[in-house]
Amino acid sequence: MIVEPSLVHGLIAAQFPHWADLPVEAVGASGTANAIYRLGADMAVRLPRTEGSAADVATEHRWLPRLAGQLPFPVPLPLAQGAPDRTFPRPWSVCTWLNGTNPAPGDAASSSDLLAADLAEFVLALRRIAPEDAPPAYRSEPLASRDAATREALATLDGVVDAEAVAAAWEDSLSAAPHAAAPVWVHGDLQPGNVLVADGRLAAVIDFGCTGLADPAVDLIAAWYLLTAGARQTFRTAVAADDATWARGRGWALSIALMELAHYRESNPVMARIAAHVIGEIVT
């Protein structure tokens, strides 16, 4: 479904008329979960692209207000929840607008030790939040349960990636000891499209649709999705990741990137380029 600014303006006028005079501006983004529009100077409108991402609206409205005060960096605060209607068939949301830019793999921000330290601070703060009543994260399954799907994705990429090196890296991650302690809060999807940076520092973390309880290794994907090798070591030291946790984090990053590259290679060049970069970082 193509969402035009005029549709967004109509939704706002019909359901939140006190904001009807504010300008609506499309935001260029490569994300697959939501179409995002700026509303006035200080708000964002997020319209789910799929039924799966529509379920995230309720998750974010319930949990973000409870998490925000315990996190060291800004996160979007829900302001209003829109209802499905004849022009848009899914629930949608209005939240606070946060400034910053999405980093690109390998850019200057990716090599910043300050960004690495900021990401570690965010991840550790999230882990410390009490888990009571928290839902399972989107990626709450054991890494080993992704083996068949990961190998299937790799098979479709034969000739696109170094299949032998990728398989060896995946098997190395699978050999790591599984997480045996209680699950912790994770963001669940620390990728370039879900963080904002400014001047080499973390400015905000967005899109909490995957959040919940899981193996802490899930959030270590940030090391390969957002950082270059030197800053990656700074991040590892700051989060005090042992060998097994680090190996599982690398496995999560590899599994996610393989599935993204297999799925988006023809349809979403930005997502495919990011995924290919992550795979390259892991196998080298």
C-alpha positions as YAML, in Angstrom:
chain: A
units: angstrom
residues:
- id: 1
  name: MET
  ca: [0.00, 0.00, 0.00]
- id: 2
  name: ILE
  ca: [1.41, 3.39, -1.03]
- id: 3
  name: VAL
  ca: [0.93, 6.01, 1.67]
- id: 4
  name: GLU
  ca: [0.84, 9.60, 0.44]
- id: 5
  name: PRO
  ca: [1.18, 12.66, 2.71]
- id: 6
  name: SER
  ca: [-2.40, 13.57, 1.82]
- id: 7
  name: LEU
  ca: [-3.62, 10.28, 3.34]
- id: 8
  name: VAL
  ca: [-1.65, 10.96, 6.51]
- id: 9
  name: HIS
  ca: [-3.05, 14.47, 6.72]
- id: 10
  name: GLY
  ca: [-6.55, 13.05, 6.32]
- id: 11
  name: LEU
  ca: [-6.00, 10.55, 9.12]
- id: 12
  name: ILE
  ca: [-4.75, 13.28, 11.44]
- id: 13
  name: ALA
  ca: [-7.62, 15.62, 10.57]
- id: 14
  name: ALA
  ca: [-10.22, 12.90, 11.16]
- id: 15
  name: GLN
  ca: [-8.85, 11.41, 14.37]
- id: 16
  name: PHE
  ca: [-6.74, 14.16, 15.94]
- id: 17
  name: PRO
  ca: [-8.22, 17.43, 14.64]
- id: 18
  name: HIS
  ca: [-6.20, 19.54, 17.09]
- id: 19
  name: TRP
  ca: [-3.15, 18.68, 14.92]
- id: 20
  name: ALA
  ca: [-4.92, 19.12, 11.58]
- id: 21
  name: ASP
  ca: [-3.16, 22.41, 10.73]
- id: 22
  name: LEU
  ca: [0.34, 20.98, 11.15]
- id: 23
  name: PRO
  ca: [2.37, 20.19, 8.02]
- id: 24
  name: VAL
  ca: [2.98, 16.55, 7.06]
- id: 25
  name: GLU
  ca: [6.31, 15.68, 5.48]
- id: 26
  name: ALA
  ca: [7.42, 12.31, 4.14]
- id: 27
  name: VAL
  ca: [10.65, 10.99, 5.66]
- id: 28
  name: GLY
  ca: [13.00, 9.14, 3.36]
- id: 29
  name: ALA
  ca: [13.63, 5.75, 5.00]
- id: 30
  name: SER
  ca: [14.45, 2.25, 3.81]
- id: 31
  name: GLY
  ca: [12.76, 0.47, 6.69]
- id: 32
  name: THR
  ca: [10.37, -2.34, 5.94]
- id: 33
  name: ALA
  ca: [8.12, -2.08, 9.01]
- id: 34
  name: ASN
  ca: [6.71, 1.46, 8.94]
- id: 35
  name: ALA
  ca: [6.12, 4.41, 6.66]
- id: 36
  name: ILE
  ca: [7.25, 7.46, 8.64]
- id: 37
  name: TYR
  ca: [6.09, 11.06, 8.30]
- id: 38
  name: ARG
  ca: [7.05, 14.16, 10.22]
- id: 39
  name: LEU
  ca: [4.13, 16.01, 11.75]
- id: 40
  name: GLY
  ca: [4.92, 19.62, 12.54]
- id: 41
  name: ALA
  ca: [8.31, 20.19, 14.15]
- id: 42
  name: ASP
  ca: [8.14, 17.80, 17.08]
- id: 43
  name: MET
  ca: [6.13, 14.71, 16.13]
- id: 44
  name: ALA
  ca: [6.32, 11.68, 13.87]
- id: 45
  name: VAL
  ca: [3.53, 9.56, 12.38]
- id: 46
  name: ARG
  ca: [4.29, 5.86, 11.95]
- id: 47
  name: LEU
  ca: [2.05, 3.74, 9.72]
- id: 48
  name: PRO
  ca: [2.73, -0.02, 9.70]
- id: 49
  name: ARG
  ca: [3.43, -1.51, 6.30]
- id: 50
  name: THR
  ca: [2.40, -5.06, 7.32]
- id: 51
  name: GLU
  ca: [0.05, -6.82, 9.71]
- id: 52
  name: GLY
  ca: [3.05, -8.01, 11.69]
- id: 53
  name: SER
  ca: [4.36, -4.50, 12.25]
- id: 54
  name: ALA
  ca: [0.83, -3.34, 13.11]
- id: 55
  name: ALA
  ca: [1.02, -5.52, 16.23]
- id: 56
  name: ASP
  ca: [4.08, -3.51, 17.30]
- id: 57
  name: VAL
  ca: [1.95, -0.39, 17.82]
- id: 58
  name: ALA
  ca: [0.40, -1.75, 21.01]
- id: 59
  name: THR
  ca: [3.78, -3.07, 22.19]
- id: 60
  name: GLU
  ca: [5.43, 0.33, 21.86]
- id: 61
  name: HIS
  ca: [2.52, 2.23, 23.41]
- id: 62
  name: ARG
  ca: [2.59, -0.07, 26.43]
- id: 63
  name: TRP
  ca: [6.31, -0.40, 27.04]
- id: 64
  name: LEU
  ca: [8.13, 2.69, 25.75]
- id: 65
  name: PRO
  ca: [6.75, 5.01, 28.47]
- id: 66
  name: ARG
  ca: [7.93, 2.50, 31.08]
- id: 67
  name: LEU
  ca: [11.38, 2.04, 29.54]
- id: 68
  name: ALA
  ca: [12.18, 5.63, 28.56]
- id: 69
  name: GLY
  ca: [12.89, 6.96, 32.03]
- id: 70
  name: GLN
  ca: [15.41, 4.19, 32.68]
- id: 71
  name: LEU
  ca: [17.41, 4.63, 29.48]
- id: 72
  name: PRO
  ca: [20.35, 7.01, 28.98]
- id: 73
  name: PHE
  ca: [19.41, 8.09, 25.45]
- id: 74
  name: PRO
  ca: [16.16, 9.42, 23.96]
- id: 75
  name: VAL
  ca: [13.57, 7.01, 22.61]
- id: 76
  name: PRO
  ca: [10.26, 7.86, 20.89]
- id: 77
  name: LEU
  ca: [7.42, 8.53, 23.31]
- id: 78
  name: PRO
  ca: [3.94, 7.56, 22.08]
- id: 79
  name: LEU
  ca: [1.56, 10.51, 22.01]
- id: 80
  name: ALA
  ca: [-1.53, 9.06, 20.36]
- id: 81
  name: GLN
  ca: [-2.70, 5.78, 18.86]
- id: 82
  name: GLY
  ca: [-4.66, 5.98, 15.64]
- id: 83
  name: ALA
  ca: [-7.43, 3.55, 14.80]
- id: 84
  name: PRO
  ca: [-7.89, 1.66, 11.52]
- id: 85
  name: ASP
  ca: [-10.40, 3.22, 9.16]
- id: 86
  name: ARG
  ca: [-11.48, 2.96, 5.53]
- id: 87
  name: THR
  ca: [-8.40, 4.87, 4.31]
- id: 88
  name: PHE
  ca: [-5.82, 2.96, 6.35]
- id: 89
  name: PRO
  ca: [-6.68, -0.53, 7.64]
- id: 90
  name: ARG
  ca: [-4.21, -0.87, 10.53]
- id: 91
  name: PRO
  ca: [-3.59, 0.80, 13.89]
- id: 92
  name: TRP
  ca: [-0.96, 3.53, 13.70]
- id: 93
  name: SER
  ca: [0.76, 5.94, 16.04]
- id: 94
  name: VAL
  ca: [1.94, 9.47, 16.67]
- id: 95
  name: CYS
  ca: [5.12, 9.81, 18.71]
- id: 96
  name: THR
  ca: [7.79, 12.35, 19.51]
- id: 97
  name: TRP
  ca: [10.19, 13.32, 16.75]
- id: 98
  name: LEU
  ca: [13.87, 12.70, 17.50]
- id: 99
  name: ASN
  ca: [16.72, 14.43, 15.69]
- id: 100
  name: GLY
  ca: [19.72, 12.69, 14.16]
- id: 101
  name: THR
  ca: [20.62, 10.66, 11.09]
- id: 102
  name: ASN
  ca: [20.75, 6.95, 10.39]
- id: 103
  name: PRO
  ca: [24.39, 5.84, 10.09]
- id: 104
  name: ALA
  ca: [25.65, 4.12, 6.97]
- id: 105
  name: PRO
  ca: [27.82, 1.01, 7.24]
- id: 106
  name: GLY
  ca: [31.48, 1.93, 7.27]
- id: 107
  name: ASP
  ca: [30.95, 5.70, 7.62]
- id: 108
  name: ALA
  ca: [32.76, 7.92, 10.12]
- id: 109
  name: ALA
  ca: [30.25, 7.25, 12.89]
- id: 110
  name: SER
  ca: [30.86, 3.50, 12.58]
- id: 111
  name: SER
  ca: [34.51, 3.93, 13.54]
- id: 112
  name: SER
  ca: [33.78, 6.14, 16.55]
- id: 113
  name: ASP
  ca: [34.80, 4.74, 19.92]
- id: 114
  name: LEU
  ca: [32.38, 7.25, 21.42]
- id: 115
  name: LEU
  ca: [29.48, 5.69, 19.49]
- id: 116
  name: ALA
  ca: [30.64, 2.23, 20.59]
- id: 117
  name: ALA
  ca: [30.68, 3.35, 24.23]
- id: 118
  name: ASP
  ca: [27.25, 4.97, 23.86]
- id: 119
  name: LEU
  ca: [25.77, 1.81, 22.36]
- id: 120
  name: ALA
  ca: [27.21, -0.24, 25.20]
- id: 121
  name: GLU
  ca: [25.76, 2.17, 27.76]
- id: 122
  name: PHE
  ca: [22.34, 1.85, 26.15]
- id: 123
  name: VAL
  ca: [22.48, -1.95, 25.96]
- id: 124
  name: LEU
  ca: [23.61, -2.31, 29.57]
- id: 125
  name: ALA
  ca: [20.94, 0.10, 30.84]
- id: 126
  name: LEU
  ca: [18.26, -1.86, 29.01]
- id: 127
  name: ARG
  ca: [19.52, -5.13, 30.49]
- id: 128
  name: ARG
  ca: [19.28, -3.72, 34.01]
- id: 129
  name: ILE
  ca: [15.56, -2.93, 33.75]
- id: 130
  name: ALA
  ca: [13.46, -5.29, 35.86]
- id: 131
  name: PRO
  ca: [11.98, -8.06, 33.69]
- id: 132
  name: GLU
  ca: [8.67, -8.35, 35.56]
- id: 133
  name: ASP
  ca: [5.67, -8.68, 33.21]
- id: 134
  name: ALA
  ca: [7.91, -8.13, 30.18]
- id: 135
  name: PRO
  ca: [6.98, -9.95, 26.96]
- id: 136
  name: PRO
  ca: [9.36, -12.23, 25.07]
- id: 137
  name: ALA
  ca: [11.32, -10.34, 22.44]
- id: 138
  name: TYR
  ca: [10.70, -10.92, 18.75]
- id: 139
  name: ARG
  ca: [14.03, -12.75, 18.68]
- id: 140
  name: SER
  ca: [13.68, -14.68, 21.92]
- id: 141
  name: GLU
  ca: [14.35, -18.15, 20.48]
- id: 142
  name: PRO
  ca: [17.68, -19.96, 20.94]
- id: 143
  name: LEU
  ca: [20.17, -19.23, 18.20]
- id: 144
  name: ALA
  ca: [20.34, -22.93, 17.28]
- id: 145
  name: SER
  ca: [16.64, -22.93, 16.36]
- id: 146
  name: ARG
  ca: [17.51, -20.69, 13.39]
- id: 147
  name: ASP
  ca: [19.89, -23.22, 11.87]
- id: 148
  name: ALA
  ca: [17.64, -24.56, 9.12]
- id: 149
  name: ALA
  ca: [16.37, -21.14, 8.04]
- id: 150
  name: THR
  ca: [19.87, -19.67, 8.09]
- id: 151
  name: ARG
  ca: [21.27, -22.46, 5.94]
- id: 152
  name: GLU
  ca: [18.32, -22.13, 3.56]
- id: 153
  name: ALA
  ca: [19.07, -18.41, 3.14]
- id: 154
  name: LEU
  ca: [22.75, -19.19, 2.57]
- id: 155
  name: ALA
  ca: [21.86, -21.73, -0.12]
- id: 156
  name: THR
  ca: [19.97, -19.07, -2.06]
- id: 157
  name: LEU
  ca: [23.04, -16.80, -1.93]
- id: 158
  name: ASP
  ca: [25.51, -19.26, -3.42]
- id: 159
  name: GLY
  ca: [27.74, -17.20, -5.67]
- id: 160
  name: VAL
  ca: [26.68, -13.96, -3.99]
- id: 161
  name: VAL
  ca: [28.63, -14.54, -0.77]
- id: 162
  name: ASP
  ca: [31.57, -16.78, 0.11]
- id: 163
  name: ALA
  ca: [29.38, -19.73, 1.08]
- id: 164
  name: GLU
  ca: [32.21, -21.79, 2.57]
- id: 165
  name: ALA
  ca: [33.45, -18.95, 4.80]
- id: 166
  name: VAL
  ca: [29.93, -18.01, 5.85]
- id: 167
  name: ALA
  ca: [29.06, -21.62, 6.73]
- id: 168
  name: ALA
  ca: [32.22, -21.90, 8.82]
- id: 169
  name: ALA
  ca: [31.39, -18.68, 10.69]
- id: 170
  name: TRP
  ca: [27.84, -19.88, 11.31]
- id: 171
  name: GLU
  ca: [28.99, -23.26, 12.62]
- id: 172
  name: ASP
  ca: [31.47, -21.53, 14.91]
- id: 173
  name: SER
  ca: [28.66, -19.47, 16.43]
- id: 174
  name: LEU
  ca: [26.45, -22.53, 16.84]
- id: 175
  name: SER
  ca: [29.20, -24.22, 18.80]
- id: 176
  name: ALA
  ca: [29.11, -21.52, 21.50]
- id: 177
  name: ALA
  ca: [27.52, -22.40, 24.82]
- id: 178
  name: PRO
  ca: [23.85, -21.33, 24.91]
- id: 179
  name: HIS
  ca: [22.59, -18.62, 27.23]
- id: 180
  name: ALA
  ca: [21.78, -20.33, 30.53]
- id: 181
  name: ALA
  ca: [20.78, -17.38, 32.73]
- id: 182
  name: ALA
  ca: [17.46, -15.56, 32.83]
- id: 183
  name: PRO
  ca: [16.59, -13.54, 29.73]
- id: 184
  name: VAL
  ca: [17.02, -9.76, 29.87]
- id: 185
  name: TRP
  ca: [15.46, -6.76, 28.16]
- id: 186
  name: VAL
  ca: [16.78, -6.27, 24.63]
- id: 187
  name: HIS
  ca: [15.94, -3.80, 21.89]
- id: 188
  name: GLY
  ca: [16.11, -6.69, 19.46]
- id: 189
  name: ASP
  ca: [17.00, -4.89, 16.24]
- id: 190
  name: LEU
  ca: [19.96, -2.52, 16.65]
- id: 191
  name: GLN
  ca: [20.47, -1.82, 12.96]
- id: 192
  name: PRO
  ca: [21.29, 1.43, 11.10]
- id: 193
  name: GLY
  ca: [17.63, 2.22, 10.44]
- id: 194
  name: ASN
  ca: [16.79, 2.00, 14.12]
- id: 195
  name: VAL
  ca: [19.42, 4.31, 15.60]
- id: 196
  name: LEU
  ca: [20.11, 8.01, 15.14]
- id: 197
  name: VAL
  ca: [23.57, 9.51, 15.41]
- id: 198
  name: ALA
  ca: [25.01, 13.03, 15.54]
- id: 199
  name: ASP
  ca: [28.69, 14.02, 15.51]
- id: 200
  name: GLY
  ca: [29.82, 10.43, 15.96]
- id: 201
  name: ARG
  ca: [27.65, 9.90, 19.04]
- id: 202
  name: LEU
  ca: [24.42, 8.05, 19.68]
- id: 203
  name: ALA
  ca: [21.56, 10.56, 19.53]
- id: 204
  name: ALA
  ca: [18.54, 8.27, 19.95]
- id: 205
  name: VAL
  ca: [17.28, 4.71, 19.55]
- id: 206
  name: ILE
  ca: [14.01, 4.17, 17.70]
- id: 207
  name: ASP
  ca: [11.66, 1.38, 16.58]
- id: 208
  name: PHE
  ca: [11.09, -0.86, 19.58]
- id: 209
  name: GLY
  ca: [8.74, -3.28, 17.85]
- id: 210
  name: CYS
  ca: [11.11, -6.19, 18.56]
- id: 211
  name: THR
  ca: [11.73, -5.36, 22.22]
- id: 212
  name: GLY
  ca: [11.26, -7.76, 25.12]
- id: 213
  name: LEU
  ca: [13.17, -10.45, 26.99]
- id: 214
  name: ALA
  ca: [15.84, -12.54, 25.27]
- id: 215
  name: ASP
  ca: [19.44, -13.71, 25.32]
- id: 216
  name: PRO
  ca: [21.58, -10.56, 25.78]
- id: 217
  name: ALA
  ca: [23.60, -11.66, 22.75]
- id: 218
  name: VAL
  ca: [20.75, -10.49, 20.51]
- id: 219
  name: ASP
  ca: [21.68, -6.84, 21.04]
- id: 220
  name: LEU
  ca: [25.32, -7.53, 20.23]
- id: 221
  name: ILE
  ca: [24.34, -7.45, 16.55]
- id: 222
  name: ALA
  ca: [25.07, -3.73, 16.88]
- id: 223
  name: ALA
  ca: [28.77, -4.60, 16.83]
- id: 224
  name: TRP
  ca: [28.59, -5.74, 13.20]
- id: 225
  name: TYR
  ca: [25.64, -3.69, 11.97]
- id: 226
  name: LEU
  ca: [26.82, -0.36, 13.35]
- id: 227
  name: LEU
  ca: [30.55, -0.48, 14.06]
- id: 228
  name: THR
  ca: [33.87, -1.10, 12.35]
- id: 229
  name: ALA
  ca: [36.48, -3.46, 13.75]
- id: 230
  name: GLY
  ca: [38.27, -1.09, 16.13]
- id: 231
  name: ALA
  ca: [35.10, 0.39, 17.60]
- id: 232
  name: ARG
  ca: [33.65, -3.12, 17.76]
- id: 233
  name: GLN
  ca: [36.33, -4.10, 20.27]
- id: 234
  name: THR
  ca: [35.57, -0.99, 22.33]
- id: 235
  name: PHE
  ca: [31.92, -2.06, 22.40]
- id: 236
  name: ARG
  ca: [32.78, -5.63, 23.41]
- id: 237
  name: THR
  ca: [35.00, -4.45, 26.24]
- id: 238
  name: ALA
  ca: [32.34, -2.04, 27.51]
- id: 239
  name: VAL
  ca: [29.58, -4.67, 27.57]
- id: 240
  name: ALA
  ca: [31.99, -7.25, 29.05]
- id: 241
  name: ALA
  ca: [30.90, -9.94, 26.58]
- id: 242
  name: ASP
  ca: [32.50, -13.31, 27.24]
- id: 243
  name: ASP
  ca: [33.56, -15.53, 24.35]
- id: 244
  name: ALA
  ca: [30.33, -17.52, 24.19]
- id: 245
  name: THR
  ca: [28.06, -14.47, 24.31]
- id: 246
  name: TRP
  ca: [30.15, -12.69, 21.69]
- id: 247
  name: ALA
  ca: [30.05, -15.74, 19.41]
- id: 248
  name: ARG
  ca: [26.26, -15.96, 19.76]
- id: 249
  name: GLY
  ca: [25.97, -12.25, 19.00]
- id: 250
  name: ARG
  ca: [28.04, -12.76, 15.86]
- id: 251
  name: GLY
  ca: [25.78, -15.67, 14.95]
- id: 252
  name: TRP
  ca: [22.66, -13.55, 15.42]
- id: 253
  name: ALA
  ca: [24.11, -10.83, 13.20]
- id: 254
  name: LEU
  ca: [25.06, -13.38, 10.54]
- id: 255
  name: SER
  ca: [21.71, -15.16, 10.58]
- id: 256
  name: ILE
  ca: [19.72, -11.94, 10.37]
- id: 257
  name: ALA
  ca: [21.93, -10.52, 7.62]
- id: 258
  name: LEU
  ca: [21.73, -13.70, 5.51]
- id: 259
  name: MET
  ca: [17.95, -13.74, 5.68]
- id: 260
  name: GLU
  ca: [17.77, -10.03, 4.87]
- id: 261
  name: LEU
  ca: [20.11, -10.32, 1.91]
- id: 262
  name: ALA
  ca: [18.22, -13.32, 0.56]
- id: 263
  name: HIS
  ca: [14.88, -11.54, 0.94]
- id: 264
  name: TYR
  ca: [15.75, -7.97, -0.06]
- id: 265
  name: ARG
  ca: [18.46, -8.47, -2.71]
- id: 266
  name: GLU
  ca: [16.07, -7.53, -5.52]
- id: 267
  name: SER
  ca: [13.51, -5.39, -3.69]
- id: 268
  name: ASN
  ca: [15.34, -3.15, -1.21]
- id: 269
  name: PRO
  ca: [18.88, -2.17, -2.23]
- id: 270
  name: VAL
  ca: [19.60, -0.26, 0.99]
- id: 271
  name: MET
  ca: [18.70, -3.19, 3.25]
- id: 272
  name: ALA
  ca: [20.57, -5.58, 0.95]
- id: 273
  name: ARG
  ca: [23.68, -3.42, 0.98]
- id: 274
  name: ILE
  ca: [23.67, -3.25, 4.78]
- id: 275
  name: ALA
  ca: [23.20, -7.02, 5.05]
- id: 276
  name: ALA
  ca: [26.04, -7.70, 2.60]
- id: 277
  name: HIS
  ca: [28.29, -5.36, 4.58]
- id: 278
  name: VAL
  ca: [27.52, -7.22, 7.82]
- id: 279
  name: ILE
  ca: [28.29, -10.59, 6.24]
- id: 280
  name: GLY
  ca: [31.55, -9.23, 4.89]
- id: 281
  name: GLU
  ca: [32.55, -7.86, 8.29]
- id: 282
  name: ILE
  ca: [31.92, -11.23, 9.91]
- id: 283
  name: VAL
  ca: [33.74, -13.45, 7.44]
- id: 284
  name: THR
  ca: [36.79, -11.18, 7.25]
...
